[in-house]
């Protein structure tokens, strides 16, 4: 919403600046009236428009991809195997956590906006009621073009909708100059009050934005230019009318801002404009530039994106990977240190990508509002809490011994695949053992009576290995927090993906899983000495998730369950 308001404000300011610098100085009052109304309507709509050569930015905050592997050694810092005690019913009590107070900024800002909206709406209604009361409490007289409201107060004429408010005594004794009456009747005939009512409603809705006040003043002044031009065209005595305006400056002006008063404050500018003339080519040029300006704003402020923005977006996708890369531990492209990560910049780069780019980029499924808020709070807990996010590691490379490789080639009951495609046995002669980074051997047929066992040998070249494991999309595997006194807690994030494939893991995934992880890692009591006292049995109805606890320099490993938030 803030982005939409900013875009609309930028458009309003650009249109207004163009009007003040160029259009207001020219005698093109009819076009200027249309321009101001168009600028208001267009600026409010342009953030929602989508031009044909643009595309929409999707904001999928939950990119997901099933991990390729779920197992590793428990003794490593990136363990993946579900502990045996989980399946045996051994569970442990949640660690004590402190309350986490979050300021409800959205609610607070909404309350402030609604309070302002109520205040300015009431003020607008009061002004309308004052005009209605003047109409009800005074004598009215209907004419062809208007309804005269005869006021007891001594005031200059002013209009609202089809009502012309005049001093009763001056009207009865016909002392009001005919030029003044014609000026006010022009306001009524050209329906200038509707323009003012329109901008007044916008001022109520967008009471926090002062740019609408600028538009209102510009509209009122242009209305005076229009009425003055009609008077001069009717009576053809410009000098006499200017002299009349000069002597009316000190008159009593109507106080209500939603009416059209005769003695508008910029009388000097009105007098100057009466003596100004504009060349036809000049006015046509400004009109053409206005159309170009509207097209320019449509391209750069619409909800879609131009080809230029597409180029910028691709650059932003690269920035996303660069921001992540800058936070990886030196020498380990699979361990991300949270304290090094620029979270606001990362989120901005992520939201700038389209859906296809998100699916190809490194996984970072923590941009949900609550999860991201908790993640930032956990980052601020550094250095008391040192948090690392681990990504799935590729399998270690394996060397093939020369005699083993020769035995493969000379064995008939072995089939081969290289880089995930089947090959003929003779094709293996084109390779050397050093050409391969990884291999695996799998028995496809068991040995039987008078039957030899059959095997499948899978080989990956170095290039394919790097492409598959290092250049492909990285998936978050686990999250680990380190505390003072060699105390560490790890959460296996891969369980969320495993739960989609195996029902037995689904009970380990509470709602707000990501937010719950970051919440507890920040508030966990790492000074707890007797960890075994925290053990408790997990019930099926528990909204909890498992964690591993490493203490005494990793020599002691315990498990417990933490509640979802």
C-alpha positions as CSV (number, residue, x, y, z in Angstrom):
1,X,0.0,0.0,0.0
2,X,2.8,2.4,0.8
3,X,4.4,1.7,-2.6
4,X,1.1,2.6,-4.3
5,X,0.7,5.8,-2.3
6,X,4.3,6.8,-3.2
7,X,3.8,6.1,-6.9
8,X,0.6,8.2,-6.9
9,X,2.3,11.1,-5.1
10,X,5.2,11.1,-7.5
11,X,2.8,11.3,-10.4
12,X,0.8,14.1,-8.7
13,X,3.9,16.1,-8.0
14,X,5.3,15.7,-11.6
15,X,2.0,16.8,-13.1
16,X,1.7,19.7,-10.7
17,X,5.2,20.9,-11.4
18,X,4.6,20.7,-15.2
19,X,1.4,22.7,-14.7
20,X,3.0,25.4,-12.5
21,X,6.1,25.8,-14.8
22,X,4.3,25.8,-18.1
23,X,0.5,25.5,-18.4
24,X,-0.6,28.0,-15.8
25,X,1.2,30.8,-17.6
26,X,-0.7,30.3,-20.8
27,X,-4.3,31.2,-21.9
28,X,-5.5,27.7,-22.3
29,X,-7.9,27.6,-19.3
30,X,-10.3,25.0,-20.6
31,X,-7.5,22.6,-21.2
32,X,-5.9,23.4,-17.9
33,X,-9.1,22.5,-16.1
34,X,-9.2,19.1,-17.8
35,X,-5.5,18.6,-17.1
36,X,-5.8,19.1,-13.4
37,X,-8.8,16.7,-13.1
38,X,-7.1,14.2,-15.3
39,X,-3.8,14.5,-13.3
40,X,-5.7,13.6,-10.1
41,X,-7.6,10.7,-11.6
42,X,-4.7,9.3,-13.6
43,X,-2.2,9.6,-10.7
44,X,-4.5,7.6,-8.4
45,X,-5.0,4.9,-11.0
46,X,-1.5,4.6,-12.6
47,X,-0.1,2.3,-9.8
48,X,-2.8,-0.2,-10.6
49,X,-2.4,0.0,-14.4
50,X,-0.6,-2.6,-16.4
51,X,0.8,-1.6,-19.8
52,X,0.8,-4.2,-22.6
53,X,4.6,-4.6,-22.8
54,X,5.0,-5.1,-19.1
55,X,4.8,-8.1,-16.8
56,X,3.6,-8.5,-13.3
57,X,6.0,-9.1,-10.4
58,X,4.7,-12.2,-8.4
59,X,5.3,-12.1,-4.7
60,X,5.3,-15.7,-3.8
61,X,7.0,-15.7,-0.4
62,X,7.2,-19.4,0.0
63,X,9.4,-21.0,-2.7
64,X,9.7,-24.7,-2.1
65,X,11.6,-27.5,-3.6
66,X,12.0,-31.1,-2.3
67,X,15.6,-31.7,-1.1
68,X,17.7,-34.2,-2.8
69,X,19.0,-36.0,0.3
70,X,18.0,-36.4,3.9
71,X,20.9,-38.2,5.6
72,X,24.3,-37.5,7.1
73,X,26.3,-38.3,10.1
74,X,24.8,-37.1,13.5
75,X,28.3,-36.2,14.7
76,X,28.6,-33.5,12.0
77,X,27.4,-30.0,12.3
78,X,24.9,-30.6,9.5
79,X,23.1,-33.8,10.7
80,X,20.1,-34.9,8.7
81,X,19.1,-38.3,10.2
82,X,16.0,-38.3,12.4
83,X,17.1,-39.4,15.9
84,X,16.1,-42.9,16.8
85,X,14.7,-41.8,20.1
86,X,11.9,-39.9,18.3
87,X,10.6,-43.1,16.9
88,X,10.9,-44.9,20.3
89,X,8.6,-42.4,22.0
90,X,11.4,-40.7,24.0
91,X,10.7,-36.9,23.9
92,X,11.8,-34.1,26.0
93,X,10.2,-31.0,27.5
94,X,10.4,-27.6,25.8
95,X,13.1,-25.2,26.9
96,X,11.9,-22.1,28.9
97,X,11.3,-19.1,26.8
98,X,10.7,-15.4,27.5
99,X,7.7,-13.5,26.2
100,X,8.4,-11.7,22.9
101,X,6.6,-8.3,22.7
102,X,6.0,-7.1,19.2
103,X,4.7,-3.6,18.5
104,X,1.6,-3.8,16.3
105,X,2.7,-1.1,13.9
106,X,0.1,-2.0,11.2
107,X,-2.7,-1.6,13.8
108,X,-1.2,1.6,15.2
109,X,-0.8,3.2,11.7
110,X,-4.3,2.1,10.7
111,X,-5.7,3.7,13.9
112,X,-3.9,7.0,13.2
113,X,-5.2,7.0,9.6
114,X,-8.8,6.3,10.6
115,X,-8.7,9.0,13.3
116,X,-7.5,11.5,10.7
117,X,-10.1,10.3,8.2
118,X,-12.8,10.7,10.8
119,X,-11.7,14.2,11.8
120,X,-11.5,15.6,8.2
121,X,-14.7,13.9,7.2
122,X,-16.5,15.5,10.1
123,X,-15.0,18.9,9.2
124,X,-16.1,18.5,5.6
125,X,-19.7,17.6,6.6
126,X,-19.8,20.6,8.9
127,X,-18.8,22.9,6.0
128,X,-21.6,21.4,3.9
129,X,-24.0,21.8,6.7
130,X,-23.1,25.4,7.1
131,X,-23.9,26.1,3.5
132,X,-27.2,24.1,3.7
133,X,-28.1,26.1,6.8
134,X,-27.5,29.4,5.0
135,X,-29.8,28.2,2.2
136,X,-32.5,27.1,4.7
137,X,-32.4,30.2,6.9
138,X,-32.4,32.9,4.1
139,X,-34.7,34.0,1.4
140,X,-34.2,32.2,-1.9
141,X,-35.2,33.3,-5.4
142,X,-35.1,30.9,-8.4
143,X,-33.9,32.2,-11.8
144,X,-33.2,30.6,-15.1
145,X,-29.6,29.6,-14.4
146,X,-29.4,29.6,-10.6
147,X,-31.1,30.0,-7.3
148,X,-30.3,33.3,-5.5
149,X,-29.7,33.0,-1.7
150,X,-30.3,36.5,-0.2
151,X,-28.0,36.9,2.8
152,X,-28.5,39.4,5.6
153,X,-24.7,39.8,6.0
154,X,-22.7,42.3,3.9
155,X,-20.6,40.0,1.7
156,X,-19.3,39.6,-1.8
157,X,-21.2,37.2,-4.1
158,X,-20.0,33.5,-4.1
159,X,-21.4,30.3,-5.5
160,X,-21.9,26.7,-4.5
161,X,-23.4,24.2,-7.0
162,X,-26.4,26.1,-8.5
163,X,-26.8,28.5,-5.6
164,X,-25.6,32.1,-5.9
165,X,-25.1,33.8,-2.5
166,X,-25.5,37.6,-2.6
167,X,-26.0,40.4,-0.2
168,X,-29.9,40.9,0.1
169,X,-29.8,44.7,0.2
170,X,-27.4,45.0,-2.7
171,X,-29.5,42.5,-4.8
172,X,-32.8,44.3,-4.0
173,X,-31.4,47.8,-4.9
174,X,-29.5,46.3,-7.9
175,X,-26.2,47.8,-6.8
176,X,-24.3,44.6,-7.7
177,X,-22.3,45.2,-10.9
178,X,-23.5,43.1,-13.8
179,X,-20.0,41.9,-14.5
180,X,-19.7,40.5,-11.0
181,X,-23.0,38.6,-11.3
182,X,-22.0,37.3,-14.8
183,X,-18.7,36.1,-13.3
184,X,-20.5,34.1,-10.6
185,X,-23.1,32.8,-13.0
186,X,-20.1,31.5,-15.1
187,X,-19.0,29.4,-12.1
188,X,-22.5,27.9,-12.0
189,X,-22.9,27.3,-15.7
190,X,-19.5,25.6,-16.0
191,X,-20.1,23.6,-12.8
192,X,-16.9,24.6,-11.1
193,X,-18.2,23.5,-7.7
194,X,-18.1,19.9,-8.7
195,X,-14.3,20.2,-9.3
196,X,-13.9,21.5,-5.8
197,X,-16.1,18.9,-4.3
198,X,-14.1,16.2,-6.0
199,X,-10.7,17.4,-4.7
200,X,-12.3,18.0,-1.2
201,X,-13.3,14.3,-1.1
202,X,-9.7,13.3,-2.1
203,X,-8.4,15.6,0.7
204,X,-10.6,13.8,3.2
205,X,-9.4,10.3,2.1
206,X,-5.8,11.3,1.7
207,X,-5.7,13.8,4.5
208,X,-2.1,13.1,5.2
209,X,-1.0,14.1,1.7
210,X,-0.7,18.0,1.3
211,X,-0.3,17.7,-2.5
212,X,-4.1,17.8,-2.8
213,X,-4.3,21.2,-1.3
214,X,-2.0,22.5,-4.0
215,X,-4.3,21.0,-6.6
216,X,-7.3,22.7,-5.0
217,X,-5.7,26.1,-5.0
218,X,-4.7,25.6,-8.7
219,X,-8.2,24.6,-9.6
220,X,-9.8,27.6,-7.8
221,X,-7.4,30.0,-9.6
222,X,-8.1,28.5,-13.0
223,X,-11.8,28.7,-12.3
224,X,-11.3,32.5,-11.8
225,X,-9.4,32.7,-15.1
226,X,-12.3,30.9,-16.9
227,X,-14.9,33.2,-15.3
228,X,-12.8,36.3,-16.1
229,X,-12.4,35.3,-19.7
230,X,-16.2,34.8,-20.0
231,X,-16.8,38.3,-18.6
232,X,-14.4,40.0,-21.0
233,X,-15.9,38.0,-23.9
234,X,-19.4,39.2,-22.9
235,X,-18.8,42.8,-22.1
236,X,-15.6,43.5,-24.2
237,X,-14.3,46.1,-21.7
238,X,-11.2,44.6,-20.2
239,X,-9.9,47.8,-18.6
240,X,-13.2,48.6,-16.8
241,X,-13.4,45.0,-15.5
242,X,-9.8,45.2,-14.2
243,X,-10.6,48.4,-12.5
244,X,-13.7,46.9,-10.9
245,X,-11.6,43.9,-9.6
246,X,-9.0,46.2,-8.2
247,X,-11.6,48.1,-6.1
248,X,-13.3,44.8,-4.9
249,X,-10.1,43.4,-3.3
250,X,-11.0,44.8,0.1
251,X,-14.5,43.3,0.1
252,X,-15.7,40.7,2.5
253,X,-14.7,37.3,1.2
254,X,-16.7,34.2,1.8
255,X,-15.1,32.0,4.5
256,X,-16.1,28.5,3.3
257,X,-13.3,26.8,1.4
258,X,-15.7,24.5,-0.6
259,X,-17.5,27.5,-2.2
260,X,-16.4,29.6,-5.2
261,X,-15.8,33.1,-3.8
262,X,-15.5,36.2,-6.0
263,X,-12.6,37.8,-4.3
264,X,-10.1,35.0,-4.6
265,X,-6.7,35.8,-3.0
266,X,-4.7,35.8,-6.3
267,X,-6.4,38.9,-7.8
268,X,-3.1,40.3,-8.9
269,X,-2.4,37.2,-11.0
270,X,-5.9,37.4,-12.5
271,X,-5.3,41.0,-13.6
272,X,-2.0,40.0,-15.2
273,X,-3.5,37.0,-17.0
274,X,-6.2,39.2,-18.6
275,X,-3.5,41.1,-20.5
276,X,-1.6,37.9,-21.5
277,X,-1.8,36.2,-24.8
278,X,-0.5,32.8,-25.9
279,X,0.7,31.6,-29.3
280,X,-1.3,28.8,-30.9
281,X,1.8,26.7,-31.6
282,X,3.1,27.1,-28.1
283,X,-0.2,25.9,-26.5
284,X,-0.3,23.0,-28.9
285,X,3.2,22.0,-28.0
286,X,2.4,22.0,-24.3
287,X,-0.7,19.9,-24.9
288,X,1.4,17.4,-26.8
289,X,4.0,17.3,-24.1
290,X,1.2,16.6,-21.6
291,X,0.2,13.5,-23.5
292,X,3.9,12.4,-23.6
293,X,4.2,13.0,-19.9
294,X,1.2,10.9,-19.1
295,X,2.6,8.0,-21.2
296,X,6.0,8.3,-19.5
297,X,4.4,8.0,-16.1
298,X,2.3,5.1,-17.2
299,X,5.4,3.2,-18.2
300,X,7.5,3.9,-15.2
301,X,4.9,4.0,-12.4
302,X,2.4,1.3,-13.5
303,X,2.3,-2.0,-11.7
304,X,3.8,-3.7,-14.8
305,X,7.4,-3.2,-15.9
306,X,9.0,-1.9,-19.0
307,X,11.8,-3.6,-20.9
308,X,14.2,-1.2,-19.1
309,X,12.9,-2.4,-15.7
310,X,13.2,-6.0,-16.9
311,X,16.9,-5.4,-17.4
312,X,17.1,-3.9,-13.9
313,X,15.2,-6.9,-12.5
314,X,17.7,-9.3,-14.0
315,X,20.4,-7.3,-12.3
316,X,18.5,-7.5,-9.0
317,X,18.3,-11.3,-9.3
318,X,22.1,-11.4,-9.5
319,X,22.2,-9.1,-6.5
320,X,20.1,-11.6,-4.6
321,X,22.7,-14.4,-5.1
322,X,25.6,-11.9,-4.4
323,X,24.0,-10.8,-1.1
324,X,23.7,-14.5,0.0
325,X,27.3,-15.3,-1.3
326,X,28.7,-12.5,0.9
327,X,27.4,-14.2,4.0
328,X,28.7,-17.7,3.4
329,X,31.5,-18.9,5.7
330,X,34.9,-18.6,4.1
331,X,35.8,-21.8,2.3
332,X,32.3,-23.3,2.9
333,X,29.7,-22.3,0.3
334,X,27.0,-24.3,2.2
335,X,27.2,-22.6,5.6
336,X,25.6,-19.1,5.8
337,X,26.4,-16.9,8.8
338,X,23.4,-14.9,9.7
339,X,25.3,-12.0,11.2
340,X,26.9,-11.2,7.9
341,X,23.6,-11.2,5.9
342,X,22.0,-7.9,4.8
343,X,18.4,-9.1,5.4
344,X,16.5,-5.9,4.2
345,X,18.5,-5.9,0.9
346,X,18.0,-9.6,0.5
347,X,14.3,-9.4,0.9
348,X,14.1,-6.4,-1.5
349,X,16.1,-8.3,-4.2
350,X,13.9,-11.4,-3.7
351,X,10.7,-9.5,-4.2
352,X,12.0,-7.9,-7.3
353,X,12.4,-11.3,-9.1
354,X,9.7,-13.0,-11.1
355,X,8.4,-16.5,-10.2
356,X,10.7,-18.3,-12.6
357,X,13.8,-16.6,-11.2
358,X,12.7,-17.4,-7.6
359,X,12.4,-21.1,-8.5
360,X,16.0,-21.1,-9.9
361,X,17.6,-19.1,-7.1
362,X,19.1,-20.3,-3.8
363,X,16.3,-21.3,-1.4
364,X,15.7,-18.9,1.5
365,X,12.1,-19.6,2.6
366,X,11.9,-17.1,5.4
367,X,10.3,-14.0,3.8
368,X,6.9,-14.5,5.4
369,X,6.2,-11.4,7.5
370,X,6.3,-13.0,10.9
371,X,9.2,-15.3,10.1
372,X,11.2,-12.5,8.7
373,X,10.5,-10.3,11.7
374,X,11.7,-13.1,14.0
375,X,14.8,-13.7,11.8
376,X,15.8,-10.0,12.1
377,X,15.4,-10.2,15.9
378,X,17.6,-13.3,16.0
379,X,20.2,-11.6,13.9
380,X,20.3,-8.7,16.4
381,X,21.0,-11.1,19.2
382,X,24.5,-11.6,17.8
383,X,27.2,-12.2,19.3
384,X,25.3,-13.8,22.2
385,X,23.6,-16.0,19.7
386,X,25.7,-17.0,16.6
387,X,23.3,-18.4,14.0
388,X,24.2,-20.4,10.9
389,X,21.9,-21.6,8.1
390,X,23.2,-24.8,6.5
391,X,22.4,-25.9,2.9
392,X,22.4,-29.4,1.6
393,X,26.0,-30.5,0.9
394,X,26.9,-32.6,-2.1
395,X,28.4,-36.0,-1.6
396,X,32.1,-36.3,-1.4
397,X,34.0,-37.1,-4.5
398,X,35.3,-40.7,-4.9
399,X,38.3,-41.9,-6.8
400,X,38.1,-45.0,-8.9
401,X,41.0,-47.3,-8.8
402,X,42.4,-48.4,-12.1
403,X,42.0,-52.1,-11.5
404,X,38.4,-51.7,-10.4
405,X,37.7,-49.6,-13.6
406,X,39.3,-52.4,-15.8
407,X,37.2,-55.0,-14.0
408,X,34.0,-53.1,-14.8
409,X,34.8,-53.0,-18.4
410,X,35.5,-56.7,-18.6
411,X,32.4,-57.8,-16.7
412,X,29.3,-58.5,-18.8
413,X,26.6,-58.3,-16.1
414,X,27.2,-54.6,-15.4
415,X,25.2,-51.8,-17.0
416,X,26.4,-48.2,-16.9
417,X,25.0,-44.7,-16.8
418,X,27.2,-41.6,-17.2
419,X,25.8,-38.2,-16.2
420,X,22.3,-39.8,-15.8
421,X,22.2,-41.3,-19.2
422,X,22.6,-45.0,-20.2
423,X,25.6,-45.9,-22.3
424,X,26.9,-49.0,-24.0
425,X,29.8,-51.0,-22.4
426,X,32.0,-50.1,-25.3
427,X,31.5,-46.4,-24.6
428,X,33.3,-46.8,-21.3
429,X,36.6,-47.2,-23.3
430,X,36.5,-43.5,-24.1
431,X,37.0,-42.6,-20.5
432,X,39.7,-42.8,-17.8
433,X,39.1,-43.3,-14.0
434,X,40.2,-39.7,-13.4
435,X,37.4,-38.4,-15.6
436,X,34.9,-39.2,-12.9
437,X,34.1,-37.3,-9.7
438,X,31.6,-39.7,-8.2
439,X,30.4,-43.3,-8.7
440,X,28.0,-45.7,-7.1
441,X,27.4,-49.4,-7.5
442,X,23.9,-50.9,-7.0
443,X,22.9,-54.6,-7.3
444,X,19.9,-54.8,-9.7
445,X,19.6,-58.6,-9.7
446,X,20.5,-61.0,-6.9
447,X,22.7,-64.0,-7.4
448,X,20.8,-67.2,-7.9
449,X,21.3,-70.8,-9.0
450,X,23.4,-70.8,-12.1
451,X,22.9,-67.1,-12.3
452,X,25.3,-64.3,-11.6
453,X,24.3,-61.1,-9.8
454,X,23.8,-58.0,-12.0
455,X,24.9,-54.5,-11.1
456,X,24.3,-50.9,-12.1
457,X,27.2,-48.5,-12.0
458,X,26.4,-44.8,-12.0
459,X,29.2,-42.4,-12.9
460,X,29.3,-38.6,-12.8
461,X,31.9,-36.6,-14.7
462,X,33.6,-33.6,-12.9
463,X,31.7,-31.1,-15.1
464,X,28.4,-32.8,-14.5
465,X,29.1,-33.1,-10.7
466,X,29.8,-29.4,-10.4
467,X,26.7,-28.5,-12.5
468,X,24.5,-30.8,-10.4
469,X,25.7,-30.1,-6.9
470,X,27.4,-26.7,-7.0
471,X,25.7,-24.7,-9.7
472,X,22.2,-26.0,-9.1
473,X,19.7,-24.5,-6.6
474,X,20.8,-24.8,-3.0
475,X,18.2,-26.0,-0.5
476,X,18.1,-25.1,3.2
477,X,18.9,-28.2,5.3
478,X,19.2,-27.1,8.9
479,X,19.6,-24.1,11.2
480,X,22.0,-24.0,14.1
481,X,22.5,-21.5,16.9
482,X,25.7,-21.4,19.1
483,X,25.7,-19.9,22.6
484,X,28.3,-19.3,25.2
485,X,29.9,-22.2,27.0
486,X,30.0,-24.4,23.9
487,X,26.2,-24.8,23.9
488,X,24.6,-25.4,20.5
489,X,21.0,-26.0,19.3
490,X,20.2,-27.3,15.8
491,X,16.8,-27.6,14.0
492,X,16.5,-29.9,11.0
493,X,14.6,-27.8,8.5
494,X,14.6,-30.7,6.0
495,X,11.8,-32.2,8.1
496,X,9.3,-29.8,6.5
497,X,10.1,-31.2,3.0
498,X,10.3,-34.8,4.3
499,X,6.8,-34.3,5.9
500,X,5.4,-33.9,2.4
501,X,6.6,-37.3,1.4
502,X,6.3,-39.3,4.5
503,X,3.4,-39.0,6.9
504,X,5.5,-40.0,9.9
505,X,7.3,-36.7,9.9
506,X,4.2,-34.5,9.6
507,X,3.7,-34.3,13.4
508,X,7.1,-32.5,13.6
509,X,5.9,-29.5,11.6
510,X,3.8,-27.0,13.6
511,X,2.2,-23.9,12.1
512,X,4.5,-20.9,11.8
513,X,7.4,-23.4,11.7
514,X,10.0,-20.9,10.5
515,X,8.9,-18.1,12.9
516,X,8.9,-20.7,15.8
517,X,12.4,-21.7,15.0
518,X,13.8,-18.2,15.1
519,X,11.7,-17.2,18.1
520,X,13.1,-20.0,20.3
521,X,16.7,-19.9,19.0
522,X,16.8,-16.3,20.2
523,X,15.1,-16.8,23.6
524,X,16.4,-20.3,24.6
525,X,18.0,-20.6,28.0
526,X,21.5,-21.7,27.2
527,X,22.6,-21.5,30.9
528,X,20.5,-24.6,31.7
529,X,22.9,-27.0,33.3
530,X,20.9,-30.2,33.8
531,X,19.5,-30.7,30.2
532,X,18.3,-34.2,30.9
533,X,15.6,-32.7,33.3
534,X,13.9,-31.2,30.3
535,X,12.9,-34.6,28.9
536,X,9.2,-35.2,28.5
537,X,7.0,-37.4,26.3
538,X,5.5,-35.9,23.2
539,X,1.8,-36.3,22.6
540,X,0.3,-36.5,19.1
541,X,-1.7,-33.4,19.7
542,X,1.4,-31.3,20.6
543,X,2.2,-28.4,18.3
544,X,5.9,-28.9,18.7
545,X,9.0,-29.6,16.7
546,X,12.3,-31.4,17.6
547,X,15.7,-29.9,18.2
548,X,19.1,-31.4,18.9
549,X,21.1,-29.9,21.8
550,X,24.9,-30.1,21.8
551,X,26.7,-29.4,25.1
552,X,30.1,-29.9,26.6
553,X,31.9,-29.1,23.4
554,X,29.6,-31.4,21.4
555,X,30.4,-34.5,23.5
556,X,26.9,-34.6,24.9
557,X,23.9,-34.7,22.6
558,X,20.3,-34.4,23.8
559,X,17.0,-34.0,22.1
560,X,13.9,-32.1,23.1
561,X,10.7,-30.5,21.6
562,X,9.9,-26.8,21.4
563,X,6.4,-25.5,21.0
564,X,5.2,-23.6,18.0
565,X,4.2,-20.0,18.5
